[in-house]
Amino acid sequence: MRKIVSLLFSIFVAIVLAACGQATDNTAFKNDVVKEISTGTLKGHKDEKNQVLEWLGVPYAQAPVGELRWKAPQPPKKWKEEFDATAKGDSFIQLSNGEITGTEESLNLDIVRPDTTDNKLPVMVFIHGGNNQTGHAQEIRGNDFVNDVNAVYVSVNYRLGALGFNPLEALKNGTDEENSGNFTLLDIAAALDWVETNIETFGGDKDNVTLVGFSAGGRDVMATLISPLFKDKYDKAISFSGGMTLADESNSQQIFAKAMAPLVVEDKKKESLEEAEKWLLSSDIEVRNYLYDLSADRLAPLMGNAGIRMSVFPHLYKDGVIIPKEGFEIKKYNDVPLLLLTGTSEFSLFTAFDPYFASSIADSSLFEDQEKLKEFVFAETYGSALYRMSNTVDSARIMSRHYNSPIYITNISYGDDKKTAPKTASLLGAFHGVFEPLLQNSSNYATFIGDDFKSTGPRELSANFKVYLKEFIANGNPNSDQLPQWKEWTAEKTKFFRWMQVKKKPTFK
């Protein structure tokens, strides 16, 4: 009788808790592809091959067109019909490989997660590279690795080029944040707000978010560490090959005016380039109206020859609102565990694509011209040394006086052995983006690396890399019992912790 009473009492308590919304045992994630988010119903796709679920091209803000151009992103509009999120969204408009691609209406993101019932998973929010002028959310897809790191992966499309950054005085007619000209950072903040609101629907933990960026995306991540806008918007940060690069606002205005002046003359607004530049530097409302009327496909190619040169396309302005005037010399950071990663040959691809070397590399004559080969080796060697130091140790040194959270640094060394990496070793080594083929099978660098990353050594390197990554995004510490200890960086001890390709296990020094 007592057992029956106890059972009835338990059932009664469970009913009461459920009615109050406090049931604690129904926490498994429902791994179906139709989800209800803040803006409506969303239908995703099940990737059977990789055993993951994905929702692609999901709007996180309104398209920044018309009067919204060069404004803060607005909340996305709600939809009545089921939103088809089974195909990738448009990338933001850009000049890519000599062609204008994408649209101005593409503030969207992708979500990928394991096809399991696991809930409260760590969340990775990825910001792609491309000098903040090119690139797209599909640069690194989560399909190949979310099961390995057991996380929800979010990849963001954001405003690029002169539409993502614009410091001209005529556009400063909005809020203090809008007047900063750092519209890309406003987009990234909006994407993080979307994650805060919606990620639990996809089984993610909104209180365990890691902001991750590669190259320019890594530089954006570094900038968020000093931006008041990003306070409490994420819990950990990773910068893959991205250092501390900021721009002076006044000097940037001069560069933008010079880049846009030919359009003004072409449209017969002014007769000479000098007059056009002076006009563009004014706060004249006619300048603002003119800029709003320009088509996006005319704005997208501006400063398209920048490469990685901030002097050609300056961005991340020290405006005093979004980014402090002091830059990285501030005393108060958004202090979170930080991982900085670089490759030993960061400058190899940039050197190879430089016009001075490109043709001789294409026809293989570089290896026959000993003088030019020496020049290439010099540029690559010292360029790589400066690049990797800037991206890691130098950044950590600047931050160390006022940064309390742990900083972890790694330098990936790969492609030293021509027998095991015949394509990579001859020219590229551990190139800018070397971590990417460790994460996804269909590499963006397939043309250059061939099958070099498919042998036993790189596969083990990839597996170990993902273990460290999994631990860091879950706990803010990359260490586990499976692998050698990865020590925190300190100002006193700056020796790199290095991954090496070997037959059995990577060697760490």
Summary of the structure (lengths in Angstrom):
residues: 509
radius of gyration: 24.5
end to end distance: 68.3
largest distance: 98.6
contacts: 1708
relative contact order: 0.10
helix: 38%
strand: 16%
